[in-house]
Amino acid sequence: MTKTKKTQKEETYEISGEKLLSKVKELIKEGNVREISIKDKSGKTLIVLPLTLGVVSAVLAPPLVAIGAIAALVTECTISVKRNK
């Protein structure tokens, strides 16, 4: 029996607050994202979205509203994305 080891790849994006929500939606649509973390420009984590296969949009609606509120408050932020390879 062969065991498959799942590895994660992490990417970061520096983005302005006004483009935050559209970038998060774009990342979610890609489908292979496992977790999205949003940090302010000082590195403080503002929100972490764990994503799983089969996440439906109704489940994501409240976090997306929160991300919209964060986008209104921050001028610059960093998105960290963990993906399965």
Secondary structure, 3 states (H helix, E strand, C coil): CCCCCCCEEEEEEEEEHHHHHHHHHHHHHHCCEEEEEEEECCCCEEEEEECCCCCCHHHHHHHHHHHHHHHHHCCEEEEEEEEEC
